[in-house]
Amino acid sequence: MAKKIKLNRKHRVCRFTGCRHVLSIYNLQSYCHVHQQVIISRDMPLMSLDKR
Ligand SMILES: [Zn+2]
């Protein structure tokens, strides 16, 4: 089984699971503009809500 995986830099897709949005060559992010915001909002907790 000689299966070659082509890594074409000019054809990158969003890393988000299930998303096949093709990224622009000028887009340095790993996600499309939609999921990029999803990832950011995940990583950044909303100003630490005070839950007491
Ligand atoms: Zn996406």
N, CA, C, O and the ligand as a Tripos MOL2 file, in Angstrom:
@<TRIPOS>MOLECULE
protein
  209   207    53     0     0
PROTEIN
NO_CHARGES

@<TRIPOS>ATOM
      1 N           0.8450   -1.2020    0.0000 N.3       1 MET1
      2 CA          0.0000    0.0000    0.0000 C.3       1 MET1
      3 C           0.8760    1.2460    0.0000 C.2       1 MET1
      4 O           1.3220    1.7050    1.0520 O.2       1 MET1
      5 N           1.1070    1.7640   -1.1400 N.am      2 ALA2
      6 CA          1.9020    2.9850   -1.2420 C.3       2 ALA2
      7 C           0.9840    4.1640   -1.5000 C.2       2 ALA2
      8 O           0.7350    4.5700   -2.6350 O.2       2 ALA2
      9 N           0.5050    4.6820   -0.4070 N.am      3 LYS3
     10 CA         -0.4180    5.8030   -0.5410 C.3       3 LYS3
     11 C           0.2900    7.1080   -0.2170 C.2       3 LYS3
     12 O           0.6940    7.3510    0.9210 O.2       3 LYS3
     13 N           0.4290    7.9140   -1.2040 N.am      4 LYS4
     14 CA          1.1190    9.1940   -0.9870 C.3       4 LYS4
     15 C           0.1390   10.2760   -0.5440 C.2       4 LYS4
     16 O          -0.9200   10.4890   -1.1350 O.2       4 LYS4
     17 N           0.5450   10.9280    0.5010 N.am      5 ILE5
     18 CA         -0.2920   12.0310    0.9700 C.3       5 ILE5
     19 C           0.3040   13.3420    0.4580 C.2       5 ILE5
     20 O           1.4230   13.7200    0.8040 O.2       5 ILE5
     21 N          -0.4520   13.9930   -0.3440 N.am      6 LYS6
     22 CA          0.0430   15.2510   -0.9060 C.3       6 LYS6
     23 C          -0.1660   16.4030    0.0590 C.2       6 LYS6
     24 O          -1.2800   16.6760    0.5070 O.2       6 LYS6
     25 N           0.9150   17.0570    0.3580 N.am      7 LEU7
     26 CA          0.8190   18.2320    1.2140 C.3       7 LEU7
     27 C           1.0580   19.4690    0.3670 C.2       7 LEU7
     28 O           2.1730   19.9820    0.2690 O.2       7 LEU7
     29 N           0.0190   19.9100   -0.2150 N.am      8 ASN8
     30 CA          0.1220   21.0940   -1.0560 C.3       8 ASN8
     31 C          -0.1100   22.3480   -0.2240 C.2       8 ASN8
     32 O          -1.2000   22.5630    0.3050 O.2       8 ASN8
     33 N           0.8780   23.1340   -0.1210 N.am      9 ARG9
     34 CA          0.7760   24.3390    0.7020 C.3       9 ARG9
     35 C          -0.2620   25.3140    0.1600 C.2       9 ARG9
     36 O          -0.8400   26.1140    0.8950 O.2       9 ARG9
     37 N          -0.4720   25.2240   -1.0980 N.am     10 LYS10
     38 CA         -1.4010   26.1860   -1.6860 C.3      10 LYS10
     39 C          -2.8480   25.7490   -1.5370 C.2      10 LYS10
     40 O          -3.7800   26.4780   -1.8740 O.2      10 LYS10
     41 N          -3.0050   24.5530   -1.0280 N.am     11 HIS11
     42 CA         -4.3750   24.0790   -0.8630 C.3      11 HIS11
     43 C          -4.5470   23.5680    0.5590 C.2      11 HIS11
     44 O          -4.4980   22.3660    0.8170 O.2      11 HIS11
     45 N          -4.7480   24.4940    1.4620 N.am     12 ARG12
     46 CA         -4.9370   24.1080    2.8570 C.3      12 ARG12
     47 C          -6.4040   24.2410    3.2010 C.2      12 ARG12
     48 O          -7.1030   25.1280    2.7100 O.2      12 ARG12
     49 N          -6.8500   23.3470    4.0500 N.am     13 VAL13
     50 CA         -8.2390   23.4180    4.4700 C.3      13 VAL13
     51 C          -8.3000   23.6370    5.9710 C.2      13 VAL13
     52 O          -7.3360   23.3920    6.6970 O.2      13 VAL13
     53 N          -9.4440   24.1000    6.4110 N.am     14 CYS14
     54 CA         -9.6660   24.3630    7.8200 C.3      14 CYS14
     55 C          -9.4330   23.0960    8.6330 C.2      14 CYS14
     56 O          -9.8440   22.0040    8.2390 O.2      14 CYS14
     57 N          -8.7780   23.2550    9.7570 N.am     15 ARG15
     58 CA         -8.4490   22.1000   10.6000 C.3      15 ARG15
     59 C          -9.6290   21.6520   11.4470 C.2      15 ARG15
     60 O          -9.6100   20.5760   12.0450 O.2      15 ARG15
     61 N         -10.6300   22.4710   11.4870 N.am     16 PHE16
     62 CA        -11.7920   22.1290   12.2960 C.3      16 PHE16
     63 C         -12.4030   20.8310   11.7860 C.2      16 PHE16
     64 O         -12.5630   20.6410   10.5800 O.2      16 PHE16
     65 N         -12.7410   19.9470   12.7090 N.am     17 THR17
     66 CA        -13.2750   18.6480   12.3390 C.3      17 THR17
     67 C         -14.5200   18.7730   11.4800 C.2      17 THR17
     68 O         -15.5110   19.3870   11.8780 O.2      17 THR17
     69 N         -14.4540   18.1890   10.3150 N.am     18 GLY18
     70 CA        -15.6190   18.1920    9.4450 C.3      18 GLY18
     71 C         -15.6890   19.3930    8.5320 C.2      18 GLY18
     72 O         -16.5120   19.4330    7.6180 O.2      18 GLY18
     73 N         -14.8420   20.3660    8.7630 N.am     19 CYS19
     74 CA        -14.8630   21.5590    7.9270 C.3      19 CYS19
     75 C         -13.8620   21.4030    6.7790 C.2      19 CYS19
     76 O         -12.7000   21.0560    6.9890 O.2      19 CYS19
     77 N         -14.3300   21.6610    5.5950 N.am     20 ARG20
     78 CA        -13.4400   21.5480    4.4430 C.3      20 ARG20
     79 C         -13.2610   22.8860    3.7450 C.2      20 ARG20
     80 O         -13.0010   22.9680    2.5440 O.2      20 ARG20
     81 N         -13.4080   23.8990    4.5260 N.am     21 HIS21
     82 CA        -13.2650   25.2380    3.9780 C.3      21 HIS21
     83 C         -11.8170   25.4550    3.5350 C.2      21 HIS21
     84 O         -10.8870   25.3200    4.3310 O.2      21 HIS21
     85 N         -11.6440   25.7830    2.2910 N.am     22 VAL22
     86 CA        -10.2990   26.0070    1.7650 C.3      22 VAL22
     87 C          -9.7760   27.3630    2.2200 C.2      22 VAL22
     88 O         -10.4280   28.3940    2.0590 O.2      22 VAL22
     89 N          -8.5770   27.3230    2.7930 N.am     23 LEU23
     90 CA         -7.9880   28.5580    3.2950 C.3      23 LEU23
     91 C          -7.2100   29.2660    2.1990 C.2      23 LEU23
     92 O          -6.6240   28.6400    1.3160 O.2      23 LEU23
     93 N          -7.2220   30.5460    2.2810 N.am     24 SER24
     94 CA         -6.4540   31.3500    1.3380 C.3      24 SER24
     95 C          -4.9690   31.1850    1.6090 C.2      24 SER24
     96 O          -4.5690   30.9290    2.7440 O.2      24 SER24
     97 N          -4.1520   31.3300    0.5760 N.am     25 ILE25
     98 CA         -2.7070   31.2030    0.7820 C.3      25 ILE25
     99 C          -2.1970   32.3470    1.6340 C.2      25 ILE25
    100 O          -1.1000   32.2790    2.1880 O.2      25 ILE25
    101 N          -2.9830   33.3850    1.7360 N.am     26 TYR26
    102 CA         -2.5900   34.5370    2.5450 C.3      26 TYR26
    103 C          -3.0690   34.3840    3.9760 C.2      26 TYR26
    104 O          -2.6690   35.1420    4.8600 O.2      26 TYR26
    105 N          -3.9260   33.4010    4.1970 N.am     27 ASN27
    106 CA         -4.4230   33.1440    5.5390 C.3      27 ASN27
    107 C          -3.4370   32.2570    6.2730 C.2      27 ASN27
    108 O          -3.2770   31.0850    5.9320 O.2      27 ASN27
    109 N          -2.7780   32.8080    7.2770 N.am     28 LEU28
    110 CA         -1.7510   32.0660    7.9930 C.3      28 LEU28
    111 C          -2.3370   31.2070    9.1010 C.2      28 LEU28
    112 O          -1.6170   30.4520    9.7550 O.2      28 LEU28
    113 N          -3.6190   31.3200    9.3080 N.am     29 GLN29
    114 CA         -4.2590   30.5610   10.3720 C.3      29 GLN29
    115 C          -4.5140   29.1290    9.9180 C.2      29 GLN29
    116 O          -4.4300   28.8110    8.7320 O.2      29 GLN29
    117 N          -4.8230   28.2870   10.8750 N.am     30 SER30
    118 CA         -5.1050   26.8960   10.5490 C.3      30 SER30
    119 C          -6.5850   26.6640   10.3650 C.2      30 SER30
    120 O          -7.0150   25.5970    9.9260 O.2      30 SER30
    121 N          -7.3580   27.6790   10.7060 N.am     31 TYR31
    122 CA         -8.8060   27.5410   10.6160 C.3      31 TYR31
    123 C          -9.3930   28.6080    9.7060 C.2      31 TYR31
    124 O          -8.7780   29.6470    9.4680 O.2      31 TYR31
    125 N         -10.5670   28.3440    9.2130 N.am     32 CYS32
    126 CA        -11.2470   29.3320    8.4030 C.3      32 CYS32
    127 C         -11.7260   30.4610    9.3160 C.2      32 CYS32
    128 O         -11.6760   30.3450   10.5400 O.2      32 CYS32
    129 N         -12.1800   31.5300    8.7180 N.am     33 HIS33
    130 CA        -12.5300   32.7060    9.5140 C.3      33 HIS33
    131 C         -13.6380   32.4120   10.5170 C.2      33 HIS33
    132 O         -13.7230   33.0500   11.5660 O.2      33 HIS33
    133 N         -14.4750   31.4550   10.1920 N.am     34 VAL34
    134 CA        -15.5720   31.1110   11.0980 C.3      34 VAL34
    135 C         -15.0490   30.3600   12.3170 C.2      34 VAL34
    136 O         -15.3110   30.7550   13.4530 O.2      34 VAL34
    137 N         -14.3210   29.2930   12.0860 N.am     35 HIS35
    138 CA        -13.8650   28.4520   13.1860 C.3      35 HIS35
    139 C         -12.7020   29.0700   13.9460 C.2      35 HIS35
    140 O         -12.4290   28.7080   15.0900 O.2      35 HIS35
    141 N         -12.0320   29.9910   13.3040 N.am     36 GLN36
    142 CA        -10.9530   30.6870   13.9940 C.3      36 GLN36
    143 C         -11.5070   31.3890   15.2280 C.2      36 GLN36
    144 O         -10.9010   31.3770   16.2990 O.2      36 GLN36
    145 N         -12.6730   31.9990   15.0490 N.am     37 GLN37
    146 CA        -13.3030   32.6940   16.1680 C.3      37 GLN37
    147 C         -13.7880   31.7100   17.2150 C.2      37 GLN37
    148 O         -13.7880   32.0080   18.4090 O.2      37 GLN37
    149 N         -14.1950   30.5480   16.7640 N.am     38 VAL38
    150 CA        -14.6520   29.5240   17.7020 C.3      38 VAL38
    151 C         -13.4950   29.0750   18.5780 C.2      38 VAL38
    152 O         -13.6460   28.9320   19.7910 O.2      38 VAL38
    153 N         -12.3510   28.8550   17.9680 N.am     39 ILE39
    154 CA        -11.1740   28.4130   18.7050 C.3      39 ILE39
    155 C         -10.7220   29.4850   19.6800 C.2      39 ILE39
    156 O         -10.3890   29.1910   20.8290 O.2      39 ILE39
    157 N         -10.7120   30.7190   19.2230 N.am     40 ILE40
    158 CA        -10.2840   31.8310   20.0760 C.3      40 ILE40
    159 C         -11.1900   31.9570   21.2900 C.2      40 ILE40
    160 O         -10.7140   32.1070   22.4160 O.2      40 ILE40
    161 N         -12.4910   31.8950   21.0610 N.am     41 SER41
    162 CA        -13.4240   32.0450   22.1790 C.3      41 SER41
    163 C         -13.3220   30.8590   23.1280 C.2      41 SER41
    164 O         -13.6790   30.9570   24.3020 O.2      41 SER41
    165 N         -12.8310   29.7380   22.6100 N.am     42 ARG42
    166 CA        -12.6430   28.5790   23.4810 C.3      42 ARG42
    167 C         -11.4400   28.7850   24.3850 C.2      42 ARG42
    168 O         -11.4810   28.5240   25.5880 O.2      42 ARG42
    169 N         -10.3580   29.2650   23.7610 N.am     43 ASP43
    170 CA         -9.1170   29.4440   24.5000 C.3      43 ASP43
    171 C          -9.2060   30.5830   25.4990 C.2      43 ASP43
    172 O          -8.5940   30.5440   26.5660 O.2      43 ASP43
    173 N          -9.9770   31.5990   25.1350 N.am     44 MET44
    174 CA        -10.0860   32.7430   26.0300 C.3      44 MET44
    175 C         -11.4060   32.7270   26.7800 C.2      44 MET44
    176 O         -12.4560   33.0230   26.2090 O.2      44 MET44
    177 N         -11.3540   32.3870   28.0380 N.am     45 PRO45
    178 CA        -12.5610   32.4110   28.8690 C.3      45 PRO45
    179 C         -13.1040   33.8270   28.9850 C.2      45 PRO45
    180 O         -12.3440   34.7850   29.1230 O.2      45 PRO45
    181 N         -14.3980   33.9490   28.9290 N.am     46 LEU46
    182 CA        -15.0100   35.2730   28.9620 C.3      46 LEU46
    183 C         -14.7720   35.9890   30.2840 C.2      46 LEU46
    184 O         -15.5090   35.8050   31.2520 O.2      46 LEU46
    185 N         -13.7360   36.8010   30.3020 N.am     47 MET47
    186 CA        -13.4160   37.6470   31.4560 C.3      47 MET47
    187 C         -13.7950   37.0350   32.8070 C.2      47 MET47
    188 O         -14.5300   37.6390   33.5880 O.2      47 MET47
    189 N         -13.3020   35.8760   33.0590 N.am     48 SER48
    190 CA        -13.5450   35.1430   34.3030 C.3      48 SER48
    191 C         -14.7820   35.5990   35.0830 C.2      48 SER48
    192 O         -14.7220   36.4870   35.9340 O.2      48 SER48
    193 N         -15.8790   34.9650   34.7610 N.am     49 LEU49
    194 CA        -17.1400   35.3220   35.4300 C.3      49 LEU49
    195 C         -17.0890   34.9580   36.9080 C.2      49 LEU49
    196 O         -16.6010   33.8960   37.2940 O.2      49 LEU49
    197 N         -17.5910   35.8430   37.6930 N.am     50 ASP50
    198 CA        -17.6060   35.5900   39.1250 C.3      50 ASP50
    199 C         -18.8000   34.7350   39.4900 C.2      50 ASP50
    200 O         -19.9340   35.2080   39.5640 O.2      50 ASP50
    201 N         -18.5190   33.4810   39.7140 N.am     51 LYS51
    202 CA        -19.6100   32.5910   40.1250 C.3      51 LYS51
    203 C         -19.3860   32.1580   41.5510 C.2      51 LYS51
    204 O         -18.6220   31.2310   41.8190 O.2      51 LYS51
    205 N         -20.0460   32.8230   42.4530 N.am     52 ARG52
    206 CA        -19.8820   32.4460   43.8520 C.3      52 ARG52
    207 C         -21.2070   32.1040   44.4780 C.2      52 ARG52
    208 O         -21.2620   31.7620   45.6590 O.2      52 ARG52
    209 ZN        -13.7790   25.9220    9.3290 Zn       53 ZN53
@<TRIPOS>BOND
     1     1     2 1
     2     2     3 1
     3     3     4 2
     4     3     5 am
     5     5     6 1
     6     6     7 1
     7     7     8 2
     8     7     9 am
     9     9    10 1
    10    10    11 1
    11    11    12 2
    12    11    13 am
    13    13    14 1
    14    14    15 1
    15    15    16 2
    16    15    17 am
    17    17    18 1
    18    18    19 1
    19    19    20 2
    20    19    21 am
    21    21    22 1
    22    22    23 1
    23    23    24 2
    24    23    25 am
    25    25    26 1
    26    26    27 1
    27    27    28 2
    28    27    29 am
    29    29    30 1
    30    30    31 1
    31    31    32 2
    32    31    33 am
    33    33    34 1
    34    34    35 1
    35    35    36 2
    36    35    37 am
    37    37    38 1
    38    38    39 1
    39    39    40 2
    40    39    41 am
    41    41    42 1
    42    42    43 1
    43    43    44 2
    44    43    45 am
    45    45    46 1
    46    46    47 1
    47    47    48 2
    48    47    49 am
    49    49    50 1
    50    50    51 1
    51    51    52 2
    52    51    53 am
    53    53    54 1
    54    54    55 1
    55    55    56 2
    56    55    57 am
    57    57    58 1
    58    58    59 1
    59    59    60 2
    60    59    61 am
    61    61    62 1
    62    62    63 1
    63    63    64 2
    64    63    65 am
    65    65    66 1
    66    66    67 1
    67    67    68 2
    68    67    69 am
    69    69    70 1
    70    70    71 1
    71    71    72 2
    72    71    73 am
    73    73    74 1
    74    74    75 1
    75    75    76 2
    76    75    77 am
    77    77    78 1
    78    78    79 1
    79    79    80 2
    80    79    81 am
    81    81    82 1
    82    82    83 1
    83    83    84 2
    84    83    85 am
    85    85    86 1
    86    86    87 1
    87    87    88 2
    88    87    89 am
    89    89    90 1
    90    90    91 1
    91    91    92 2
    92    91    93 am
    93    93    94 1
    94    94    95 1
    95    95    96 2
    96    95    97 am
    97    97    98 1
    98    98    99 1
    99    99   100 2
   100    99   101 am
   101   101   102 1
   102   102   103 1
   103   103   104 2
   104   103   105 am
   105   105   106 1
   106   106   107 1
   107   107   108 2
   108   107   109 am
   109   109   110 1
   110   110   111 1
   111   111   112 2
   112   111   113 am
   113   113   114 1
   114   114   115 1
   115   115   116 2
   116   115   117 am
   117   117   118 1
   118   118   119 1
   119   119   120 2
   120   119   121 am
   121   121   122 1
   122   122   123 1
   123   123   124 2
   124   123   125 am
   125   125   126 1
   126   126   127 1
   127   127   128 2
   128   127   129 am
   129   129   130 1
   130   130   131 1
   131   131   132 2
   132   131   133 am
   133   133   134 1
   134   134   135 1
   135   135   136 2
   136   135   137 am
   137   137   138 1
   138   138   139 1
   139   139   140 2
   140   139   141 am
   141   141   142 1
   142   142   143 1
   143   143   144 2
   144   143   145 am
   145   145   146 1
   146   146   147 1
   147   147   148 2
   148   147   149 am
   149   149   150 1
   150   150   151 1
   151   151   152 2
   152   151   153 am
   153   153   154 1
   154   154   155 1
   155   155   156 2
   156   155   157 am
   157   157   158 1
   158   158   159 1
   159   159   160 2
   160   159   161 am
   161   161   162 1
   162   162   163 1
   163   163   164 2
   164   163   165 am
   165   165   166 1
   166   166   167 1
   167   167   168 2
   168   167   169 am
   169   169   170 1
   170   170   171 1
   171   171   172 2
   172   171   173 am
   173   173   174 1
   174   174   175 1
   175   175   176 2
   176   175   177 am
   177   177   178 1
   178   178   179 1
   179   179   180 2
   180   179   181 am
   181   181   182 1
   182   182   183 1
   183   183   184 2
   184   183   185 am
   185   185   186 1
   186   186   187 1
   187   187   188 2
   188   187   189 am
   189   189   190 1
   190   190   191 1
   191   191   192 2
   192   191   193 am
   193   193   194 1
   194   194   195 1
   195   195   196 2
   196   195   197 am
   197   197   198 1
   198   198   199 1
   199   199   200 2
   200   199   201 am
   201   201   202 1
   202   202   203 1
   203   203   204 2
   204   203   205 am
   205   205   206 1
   206   206   207 1
   207   207   208 2
@<TRIPOS>SUBSTRUCTURE
     1 MET1         2 RESIDUE 1 A MET
     2 ALA2         6 RESIDUE 1 A ALA
     3 LYS3        10 RESIDUE 1 A LYS
     4 LYS4        14 RESIDUE 1 A LYS
     5 ILE5        18 RESIDUE 1 A ILE
     6 LYS6        22 RESIDUE 1 A LYS
     7 LEU7        26 RESIDUE 1 A LEU
     8 ASN8        30 RESIDUE 1 A ASN
     9 ARG9        34 RESIDUE 1 A ARG
    10 LYS10       38 RESIDUE 1 A LYS
    11 HIS11       42 RESIDUE 1 A HIS
    12 ARG12       46 RESIDUE 1 A ARG
    13 VAL13       50 RESIDUE 1 A VAL
    14 CYS14       54 RESIDUE 1 A CYS
    15 ARG15       58 RESIDUE 1 A ARG
    16 PHE16       62 RESIDUE 1 A PHE
    17 THR17       66 RESIDUE 1 A THR
    18 GLY18       70 RESIDUE 1 A GLY
    19 CYS19       74 RESIDUE 1 A CYS
    20 ARG20       78 RESIDUE 1 A ARG
    21 HIS21       82 RESIDUE 1 A HIS
    22 VAL22       86 RESIDUE 1 A VAL
    23 LEU23       90 RESIDUE 1 A LEU
    24 SER24       94 RESIDUE 1 A SER
    25 ILE25       98 RESIDUE 1 A ILE
    26 TYR26      102 RESIDUE 1 A TYR
    27 ASN27      106 RESIDUE 1 A ASN
    28 LEU28      110 RESIDUE 1 A LEU
    29 GLN29      114 RESIDUE 1 A GLN
    30 SER30      118 RESIDUE 1 A SER
    31 TYR31      122 RESIDUE 1 A TYR
    32 CYS32      126 RESIDUE 1 A CYS
    33 HIS33      130 RESIDUE 1 A HIS
    34 VAL34      134 RESIDUE 1 A VAL
    35 HIS35      138 RESIDUE 1 A HIS
    36 GLN36      142 RESIDUE 1 A GLN
    37 GLN37      146 RESIDUE 1 A GLN
    38 VAL38      150 RESIDUE 1 A VAL
    39 ILE39      154 RESIDUE 1 A ILE
    40 ILE40      158 RESIDUE 1 A ILE
    41 SER41      162 RESIDUE 1 A SER
    42 ARG42      166 RESIDUE 1 A ARG
    43 ASP43      170 RESIDUE 1 A ASP
    44 MET44      174 RESIDUE 1 A MET
    45 PRO45      178 RESIDUE 1 A PRO
    46 LEU46      182 RESIDUE 1 A LEU
    47 MET47      186 RESIDUE 1 A MET
    48 SER48      190 RESIDUE 1 A SER
    49 LEU49      194 RESIDUE 1 A LEU
    50 ASP50      198 RESIDUE 1 A ASP
    51 LYS51      202 RESIDUE 1 A LYS
    52 ARG52      206 RESIDUE 1 A ARG
    53 ZN53       209 GROUP 0 **** ****
